[in-house]
Amino acid sequence: MQDSPRISNNYFDGLAVTGRHKAVFFIIMVAYFCEQMDNWNFGFIAPALMHNWGLTMKDIGTVTFWYFASMTLGGFVGGFISDIIGRRKTFLIAITLFSTASIINGLTDSFHVFVASRALTGFGVFCLMVCSQAYIAEMAPAESRGKWQNMIAGVGFCAVPVVGMLCRLIIPLHEEAWRYIFYMGGVGYIALIIAWRYLDESPRWLVARGRIAEAEAVMKDLTGRDIDLADAASKCLTQKPPLKEVLLGMCSSKYLKRTLVILLLVVCTNPATFVVTNWTATLLKAHGFPLEDTLMATTLISIGVPLGLFASSAFTDKGGRKIPIVIMLLVMAVLAPIFGNLSQYWAVVLTGAVLTAFVMGMGFTVFSYTAESYPTHLRNTATGFHSSIGRLAVAFSQPLIPVVYAAYSFDGVFYIFSMLCIIPAFIVGVWGARTGGKSLEDIA
């Protein structure tokens, strides 16, 4: 049988996604699943930990502050390092970090060690998250980049209702049963082994390092086609860029406008969305719901996480990416005050699930939007910078949530949430660029 003829192509654009290609996306799904078990478990565990260790809402705020502060560092370091040593190596390092740290959280009896290991979990989780966003953008065809981004996340984020249900079943068993949930973080080692064996390096990163033959070998492995990347390589740097260009290229005159738009977008939306994803259980418990009802409500609400990602994958590639972002932000701005003023159990659950669905769909569409906005040689550094600044905003907002709750009650928290959605909707709608459906090289 003759080999298929050699063709010139801009990486994966216009080509069918093969079974081997889908296997790479499946590896990311598995890693996401493990990562999100570690990312979301504390939101479910916090009420039980408060009871078991006698912690206050201020102590929970301390844990979440250092978690998100470490996410900030992990996002920036992970983004920068993956532009230097590659997406694959960074991916493997990140899985090792958050899986190990989760086990330490289950073993310790010291609050200070708990805070430190939880911080290490945040570092590893966001290091992988930032690396993965750019990796998926670089590995997917232009016409379905957003679809794959949100579909992969949707499967991975099925971990959220799973960990919620596990917490609902396990935590009530006895006072220290919450430790078992952290031990389950060790399943990340399974993802590590699979990724070590089967995850390919991004051909775009290889080309950006002048390793064109290796990139073409990856393309053949994933597509089954003999692809000539010479034309694609001519559109980007094919040698190691200066460190200054990697770190500061996003602030050059060419990229400054999009940098400012995305920066304002993440600074507003990250603190708002994490009120829903990380504080719902604690706020519902403080609002008067019993612990078991709180856990069940939070579990049911979390079903909106994968549903929102699956649903948004159907339209995220439309409207140049910016239009879906604006629409989802405006819907969130309307739903948040409604959620904050409800007290009937099933109304809270239903509205919370829908709000969570829009939160997650918007969040991962923004990840695609960010990764698409920069060239390969600084894509992950820029993605890491924006994501890290967003998480830094979350970190500094965490101690304020108990204060806002004490002053303005449950509904007051969500009125502020609404305001933090309206501002970036206006900014993106007026000044945001259209990136969806275009080749990454054409955007940059």
Sequence and secondary structure as in RCSB ss.txt:
>XXXX:A:sequence
MQDSPRISNNYFDGLAVTGRHKAVFFIIMVAYFCEQMDNWNFGFIAPALMHNWGLTMKDIGTVTFWYFASMTLGG
FVGGFISDIIGRRKTFLIAITLFSTASIINGLTDSFHVFVASRALTGFGVFCLMVCSQAYIAEMAPAESRGKWQN
MIAGVGFCAVPVVGMLCRLIIPLHEEAWRYIFYMGGVGYIALIIAWRYLDESPRWLVARGRIAEAEAVMKDLTGR
DIDLADAASKCLTQKPPLKEVLLGMCSSKYLKRTLVILLLVVCTNPATFVVTNWTATLLKAHGFPLEDTLMATTL
ISIGVPLGLFASSAFTDKGGRKIPIVIMLLVMAVLAPIFGNLSQYWAVVLTGAVLTAFVMGMGFTVFSYTAESYP
THLRNTATGFHSSIGRLAVAFSQPLIPVVYAAYSFDGVFYIFSMLCIIPAFIVGVWGARTGGKSLEDIA
>XXXX:A:secstr
      EE STTTTS   HHHHHHHHHHHHHHHHHHHHHHHHHHHHHHHHHHHT  HHHHHHHHHHHHHHHHHHH
HHHHHHHHHH HHHHHHHHHHHHHHHHHHHHH   HHHHHHHHHHHHHHHHHHHHHHHHHHHHHS GGGHHHHHH
HHHHHHTTHHHHHHHHHHHHGGGSTTTHHHHHHGGGGHHHHHHHHHHH    HHHHHHTT HHHHHHHHHHHHSS
 EE HHHHTTS  S   HHHHHHGGGSTTTHHHHHHHHHHHHHHHHHHHHHHHHHHHHHHHTT  HHHHHHHHHH
HHTHHHHHHHHHTTTTTSTTTHHHHHHHHHHHHHHHHHHHT  SHHHHHHHHHHHHHHHHHHHHHHHHHHHHTS 
HHHHHHHHHHHHHHHHHHHHHHTTHHHHHHHHHHHHHHHHHHHHHHHHHHHHHHHH    TTS HHHH 
